[in-house]
Amino acid sequence: MQAMTYLYTTSIAGFGAASVPTLRAGQQTIDLQVAMHENSFEQNTRVLVGSPIITLEY
């Protein structure tokens, strides 16, 4: 599992047992990424899920 936190954004990527497309990130296999971004101006939190990864800016 890989994780990144920066100010108002947290992203976690990992590997599950589902038979979906995967990719390699260093020595790890990834098939799912989940990111949360807090928007203080709109007072909401956006949750994005991508498989194998999120391919847009969050």
N, C-alpha and C positions, 0 to 999 in steps of 0.2 A: 504494500500500500504506500502511496505517496500523498503528501499533504502540503498545502501552501496556504499561509494566512498573510494578508497584507491589508492594513487599515480596515476597510469595510467589506473585504472579500475573503472567503474561505473556499478552497477547492480540495477535493479528495478524489483520488483515482486508485482503482484496485482491480482485482481479478476475482470473478465469481465462477460458479459451476455451470452457468448457462452456455449453450452452444451458440455464441454470437461471434462476429468478427473480433479479432484481437490485434494488438500491436505491441511491439517491444519498446520499452523505455529503459535504457541501460540494461540491467540484468533482470528486469521485471516484465511480466506480461500484464497488459492492461486491457480490460474489456468494458469498463464502466467509469465514468467521471461524473461527479456531482459537485456543483458549485452554488454557493449562496452569496448574494451581494445585497448589502443594506443600502438603501437610498434614503438618506436623511431628509432630502428636499421633498420627496413624495411620501415620506413616512411609510415605506413598505420594504419588504425583503423579497427579492426575486430568487427562485430556486430553479436551476437549470440541470438537466440530466442529459448525458450524451453517451452513445455506445458506438464505437469503443471510446471516443473522446468528444468533448464539446468543440465544435468547429467555428463558433462565432465569438465575438468579443463579449465579455461579461464584466 
